[in-house]
Amino acid sequence: MKIFGLLLMLFSLNALAALPGDSLYQLKDEWQSHDEKTIKMHDLVGKKQIIAFIYTDCTTACPVIVSDLKRIQQAMTHEQQQQSGFVLVSLTPGTDTPKVMAHFAQQRQLDQHWTLLSGNDDQVRTLAMALNIRYMGLANGEIAHSNAITVLDEQGRLLFQQSGLPAGPEDVIEKMGL
């Protein structure tokens, strides 16, 4: 078992070294996923990733964002889904614990293609800045934030960003090159 762990570590280091300099996967922070695993951004390598920032108790924009991502997934073939991942990053990591995120995923019927991430405030700010996502807390406890859908290539480089699905989910799939 020790040999397997060592091989896995060497593979991870080689994969990280092979990433382009503009890859988001160069960020080294550790995140907590909704299934209570510790992951780093480079663990997402190998699939195109559709990323959005949300918070679970939002009642306005976030449900629309999640709905848009679900529409994209529903428009994909099985093969396209195998080549893609969907990532939701919490803007309120203090309240969006892995258990809260798991409940959120279950309520919205998000399947194995989805990864919900919670970190700390600094990690969220760093990732948001890297993706040009703006957000700020409001006096009423809500979060004003960009409603961008971000798509990364298999190596964590930005393919494109957009708000909503103005041309439908098929347009996103086409832009992803799937």
N, C-alpha and C positions, 0 to 999 in steps of 0.2 A: 504494500500500500504506500510506503514511503517513496518508492521509486516512481509510482504513478503520480503522486503529488509533485515530485521534483520535475518530472517530464511535463506536467501540466503548467508548472511555473515557468519552465524554460520556453514552452510554446507561447505562453502569454507574453513574456518579455520579447520574444522574437516578433510576435504579431504587433506589439506596441511600437517596436523599433521600425517596423515596416510601414507604419502609418504615415501619410503625408503630413507635412508641417501645419497645414491649415485644417487638419481634422479636429473636430470637436472631441473625438475620443482621446486626444492628448491630455484632456483634463483628468486629474488623478484623484479627485474626490470620491469617497465611498458614499453610496446612497442605500437607503432601505427600500426594498420593494414591497409591494402589497402582500407577497407571499413570504414575507419576513426573511428574505435573503439579502445579504450585503452584496452589492454589485458596484462596479465602476463603469463609467461610460464606455470604455473599450470592450466591455462584455457584450455590447450591442453590435459589434463588428460583424460583417458578413451579410446583413440584410439592409434593405432600404428601410429607414425609420421615419414614421410620421409622428411628429412631436407637437404637443400643445401644453400650455400652462393653464391650470385650473385650480379651483379649490372646492372641496366637496360640499360645503354648505352654501354655495352660490345658488341663487335662484333665477339669475338673469342670463348672462352671457355663457357661462360654463355649460349648462345643459345643452345649449345650441352647439357649442364646440364639440362636445362629446357625440351629439347626434350627427353632426357633419362627418366626424371620423367613422362612426358606425356606418353611415351611408357609403363612404368610400370602401370600407371593408365588404359590405354587402354587394357592391358592384364588382368586386374582384372575383376572379376565378379561384378555385382551390389552389392552383399552382402559383398565382400571383400572391395569394395570402401567405404561402410558404416562403416567399421571397421578401416579405415585408413584416414590419413590426409597428405597433402603435404604442406610443409612450405618452403618458400623462404625468406632468411634473406638478407637484403641489406648490402653490404660492403661500400656503399657510402651514408650514411643516410643524409648527407647534401644536396644532390641533389635528392635522391629517397624519396620524400615526399609521403604521402599516396595517393595524387592525381596522381603522376607520377606512383606509383606502381599499382593503379587501372587501369590506361591507359595501362600499360604493361600487366596486367592480361587480360584485354579486348582484346588487340591485339593478344594475344597468346591463346585466348579462354580457359582460366583457369576457371573452374567451382567452385561450392560451396565447393568442397573438398579442395580447396587451400586457404592458408593464407599467405599473403605477409607482412613481418614485416620490419618496419623501426624504429630505435631507435636513440641513440646518439653514438658517437665514442667509449665511454667507455663501453657501453652495448654490442656493437658489438664485441669489443675486449674480453670482459669477456666471452661471449657465445662462441666465436671462440676458446678461450683458453680451455674452458671446454670440447669442442669437438675435440681438437687437430687440428684445422683448422688454417693454416698459410696464412697470406696475408700481402702485403705491396704495398704502392703506388709507381708508377714509375714516372720518370721525364716527360713522355709524357702524364700523366693523367690517364693511365690505371692502373689496379690493378692486380698484380701477386698474385694468390691465389690457394689454394688446390682445386682440382676438386672432392672432396669427396661427396658421397651420404651417409648420416648418417641415420640410422633407430633406432628409440627409441621404447621401449615397451609402453604399456598403462600407465605405471607409470613414464615414462620419463627416464628409464635406457637405456643405450646403448646396442642395440642388435648386430649391426655390422656396419661397414663402408667399403666402397669400392669406387674405381674410375671407373666410367662408367658402362657399362653393358656387360662385357666380355662374360658372359654365357647367356645373354638375360634377358629380363624383368621377365620371368617366374621364373628364378633362384632367383631373389630378393623376389618375392612373396612367393616362397617356404621357403626361409631363414626367412621370416617374420612369418612363421607358419600359414599362412592364407589358 
